[in-house]
Amino acid sequence: MRWWERVGAWDEAHRFAVDAAVALVAAIVMVPTASDTLDRAGGSVGLYAASLAMVVPLAWRRTAPVASAVVIYTFALGHLLGGTTLLLPADALVLVALYSVTVHGPVWSYRIALAGSLVGSLLAGATIVLEDSLRGPQGGFVWSLTLSLGALSTFALALVRRSRREAITALVDRAERLEVERDQQAQIATAAERARIAREMHDIVAHSLSVVIAQADGGRYAAAQNPAAAERALDTIAETGRAALADMRRLLGVLRPSAGPSTSEATGERPRPGVLPGVGGRTGPAGDLRSAGRAAPVPDLVPQPAVDDVAGLVAQVRDSGVRVSLVRMGTPRTLPPGTGLTVYRICQESLTNVLKHAGPAPTATVLLQWAAASLVLEVTDDGRGAAAESDGAGQGVLGMRERAAMLGGTLTLGPRPGGGFRVRAEIPIPPLHPSTQETP
């Protein structure tokens, strides 16, 4: 901030004190200099009082501009109508009052003040014409013109100053409103991100735990008669847990700064969605890495799952003991950002509900149909349907509805006629190019 800006800011913060000091200096200078006018006007002591009365209101010229201008105008007009044709030094304060009320007062006040100044100029010229025959009409006209030009010039300067102050005030107000809107947008974005993370966490944890529970139950019953099946169940549990841990780390990794290059960048390997490089499959337990004094490598950046990963999801659920098949119809094509993840998560939640609620030995079908302007995902099963028990929370169904609605799609679900349950999601996608022929 420059020195004159600091002085201006201090002056704005101490208006009354500065104006009172200015009024005191004006009183010291202007009231004694009225003596010459007193001598020529016949020694009227009232002119001293008029001069002092016009100086004192200067202390309130910015804190109470209208009242200050009324007092100054009243005494200036009073001594003029009292027969004093000569102007007092304090009469110059009329221009100061006009400036102050124009800059700091309401619109109606500076309009009246300007009109009063012009009327006072004409009245001063007329008084000179009537009481000073030596000067004649020409002298009165010159006085009126000079005073009117002084009032108009002062008003124009004050109007420019007022416009600048209003522009600065508007800019400050706009900046404050933008700050408030920025904070509100940040809060809205934070709430939306929390909701997104909550949906992702629910999908990851619910699906993975459902697979783990199903494999654990099957492995416990098969341990006595078929140790190989129990070993396969334990391997599936380990792979599912590692994949879920990788998804959670990838999801929550955006909340903290990166600590260095990712594993995929260091090795040049492109990891699969939901699987840790070098940790999936039948790799040994993580305790081997901990015993070596280093943590398991976790990729910082892993591609989000998409429609192409639905086949792997179906295979994973099939490995958990559910008879599930995948049917594809139509011509696959590139999807807008986020659409593939939405379809994957809806399919994941639907298959998770099959594991949790369909009952023993269900059969499920996943249908992916690429239509001309939409992508249809339908997951059906022949399980318990309406008789299935639920915890009543409904977070998974709510998340699926929100994901579909976010892309302008629809989601319908409910029991099938004759038994079972069906989830159908239809997501709008860019229309199929006319040159591309749809194949069943």
Secondary structure, DSSP 8 states (H G I E B T S, - for coil): --HHHHHHHHHHHTHHHHHHHHHHHHHHHHTGGGHHHHHHTT--THHHHHHHHHHGGGGGTTTSHHHHHHHHHHHHHHHHHTT--S--GGGGHHHHHHHHHHHHS-HHHHHHHHHHHHHHHHHHHHHHHHH-TTTHHHHHHHHHHHHHHHHHHHHHHHHHHHHHHHHHHHHHHHHHHHHHHHHHHHHHHHHHHHHHHHHHHHHHHHHHHHHHHHHHHHHHHHTTT-HHHHHHHHHHHHHHHHHHHHHHHHHHGGGS---S--HHHHH-----TT--TTTSTT---THHHHHTTS-----S------GGGHHHHHHHHHHTT-EEEEEEEE------TTHHHHHHHHHHHHHHHHHHHS-SS-EEEEEEEE-SSEEEEEEEE-S-GGG----S--HHHHHHHHHHHHTT-EEEEEE-TTS-EEEEEEEE-----TTS----
